[in-house]
Amino acid sequence: MKRFKKFGTALLSCMMLTASFTTVSNMTMITAEAHQGRTDAQGGHHDYKNKSGLGSYHYHCGGHEAHLHPNGVCPYKNGAVSNGNTSSQTQTQTQAQSAGNQNQVAEQMNTYQPVFDANYYYMNNPDLQSVIGLDSQKLFEHFYTCGMVEGRRASENFDVSVYKANNPDLAAVFGDDLKAYYTHYVQSGQLENRVCK
């Protein structure tokens, strides 16, 4: 009788573990449908040639068409937008998202004015000249998403490597997170008259 209890307990344990593993592995599966190129964890990626018409960065979440994340929130999250949109609804929604994105980019450009000058960025980054051109918003989008991380200089008045080298208190906090130095200078460093060029 003891053998049957042990065998039954072992069999029941195996069945429960198998069922829970199947459930967990199905929950962690992510399907992303996007065109060629690398995407981030949320399904977003750069579209420098703006083939989607949504700007230089967009997302493909849950198999939906290319879209933006206004205020960092996916419009398809929790079924907020159904797939049953007509083309005119989708076009209107895309136009509204695009207008909202342009306003957000304009606000960010204004905020980052102490470290970003579109003409300077264009003239000092020849690799962007043929890809982006002299569109100041697209140049800023590149600077904000890539240029800061790469440590590119976007203004005659600010050099992130000089700022990092002359502010060891920040280096202790930010380390190699170059974007944090740009943001710190914009928010506080310029008011504190910290060395930046």
LINTAZI-V300366 format. One record per residue. N is the residue number from 1. RES is the residue in one small letter. OMEGA is omega as a letter, one per 20 degrees, with the letter a starting at -180 (* if undefined). NEAR is the number of other ideal C-beta (glycine too) atoms within 10 Angstrom. Layout:
n={N & N}
res={RES & RES}
omega={OMEGA & OMEGA}
near={NEAR & NEAR}
This chain:
n={1 & 2 & 3 & 4 & 5 & 6 & 7 & 8 & 9 & 10 & 11 & 12 & 13 & 14 & 15 & 16 & 17 & 18 & 19 & 20 & 21 & 22 & 23 & 24 & 25 & 26 & 27 & 28 & 29 & 30 & 31 & 32 & 33 & 34 & 35 & 36 & 37 & 38 & 39 & 40 & 41 & 42 & 43 & 44 & 45 & 46 & 47 & 48 & 49 & 50 & 51 & 52 & 53 & 54 & 55 & 56 & 57 & 58 & 59 & 60 & 61 & 62 & 63 & 64 & 65 & 66 & 67 & 68 & 69 & 70 & 71 & 72 & 73 & 74 & 75 & 76 & 77 & 78 & 79 & 80 & 81 & 82 & 83 & 84 & 85 & 86 & 87 & 88 & 89 & 90 & 91 & 92 & 93 & 94 & 95 & 96 & 97 & 98 & 99 & 100 & 101 & 102 & 103 & 104 & 105 & 106 & 107 & 108 & 109 & 110 & 111 & 112 & 113 & 114 & 115 & 116 & 117 & 118 & 119 & 120 & 121 & 122 & 123 & 124 & 125 & 126 & 127 & 128 & 129 & 130 & 131 & 132 & 133 & 134 & 135 & 136 & 137 & 138 & 139 & 140 & 141 & 142 & 143 & 144 & 145 & 146 & 147 & 148 & 149 & 150 & 151 & 152 & 153 & 154 & 155 & 156 & 157 & 158 & 159 & 160 & 161 & 162 & 163 & 164 & 165 & 166 & 167 & 168 & 169 & 170 & 171 & 172 & 173 & 174 & 175 & 176 & 177 & 178 & 179 & 180 & 181 & 182 & 183 & 184 & 185 & 186 & 187 & 188 & 189 & 190 & 191 & 192 & 193 & 194 & 195 & 196 & 197}
res={m & k & r & f & k & k & f & g & t & a & l & l & s & c & m & m & l & t & a & s & f & t & t & v & s & n & m & t & m & i & t & a & e & a & h & q & g & r & t & d & a & q & g & g & h & h & d & y & k & n & k & s & g & l & g & s & y & h & y & h & c & g & g & h & e & a & h & l & h & p & n & g & v & c & p & y & k & n & g & a & v & s & n & g & n & t & s & s & q & t & q & t & q & t & q & a & q & s & a & g & n & q & n & q & v & a & e & q & m & n & t & y & q & p & v & f & d & a & n & y & y & y & m & n & n & p & d & l & q & s & v & i & g & l & d & s & q & k & l & f & e & h & f & y & t & c & g & m & v & e & g & r & r & a & s & e & n & f & d & v & s & v & y & k & a & n & n & p & d & l & a & a & v & f & g & d & d & l & k & a & y & y & t & h & y & v & q & s & g & q & l & e & n & r & v & c & k}
omega={r & a & r & r & r & r & r & r & r & r & r & r & r & a & a & r & r & a & a & r & r & a & a & a & r & a & a & a & r & r & r & r & a & r & a & r & a & r & r & a & r & r & a & r & a & r & a & r & r & r & a & a & a & a & a & a & r & a & r & a & r & r & r & r & a & a & r & r & r & a & r & a & r & r & r & a & r & r & a & r & a & r & a & r & r & a & r & r & a & a & r & r & r & r & r & r & a & r & r & r & r & r & a & r & r & r & r & r & r & r & a & r & r & a & a & r & a & a & r & a & r & a & a & r & a & r & r & a & a & a & a & a & a & r & a & r & r & r & r & r & r & r & a & a & a & a & r & a & r & a & a & r & a & a & r & a & a & r & a & r & r & r & r & a & a & a & a & r & r & r & r & a & a & a & a & r & a & a & r & r & r & a & r & a & a & a & a & a & r & r & r & a & r & r & a & r & *}
near={5 & 6 & 7 & 8 & 9 & 10 & 10 & 10 & 10 & 10 & 10 & 10 & 10 & 10 & 10 & 10 & 10 & 10 & 10 & 10 & 10 & 10 & 10 & 9 & 9 & 8 & 7 & 7 & 6 & 8 & 7 & 13 & 11 & 16 & 11 & 5 & 9 & 7 & 15 & 10 & 7 & 13 & 22 & 20 & 18 & 17 & 17 & 16 & 9 & 14 & 10 & 18 & 12 & 18 & 19 & 24 & 21 & 23 & 24 & 19 & 21 & 15 & 12 & 15 & 16 & 19 & 22 & 22 & 19 & 13 & 7 & 6 & 10 & 19 & 15 & 18 & 11 & 7 & 8 & 9 & 16 & 8 & 11 & 6 & 13 & 8 & 7 & 8 & 12 & 14 & 12 & 12 & 15 & 17 & 11 & 12 & 18 & 14 & 10 & 13 & 19 & 12 & 10 & 13 & 18 & 13 & 10 & 17 & 18 & 9 & 13 & 21 & 13 & 17 & 25 & 26 & 21 & 18 & 12 & 16 & 22 & 18 & 11 & 14 & 19 & 8 & 8 & 20 & 12 & 7 & 12 & 21 & 11 & 13 & 14 & 18 & 17 & 19 & 26 & 22 & 22 & 24 & 26 & 20 & 14 & 15 & 24 & 22 & 13 & 12 & 15 & 19 & 20 & 26 & 21 & 11 & 15 & 23 & 18 & 22 & 11 & 13 & 22 & 20 & 11 & 14 & 20 & 9 & 8 & 18 & 14 & 8 & 12 & 16 & 10 & 9 & 13 & 19 & 16 & 16 & 25 & 27 & 17 & 18 & 23 & 18 & 11 & 11 & 21 & 15 & 10 & 9 & 7 & 15 & 11 & 20 & 11}
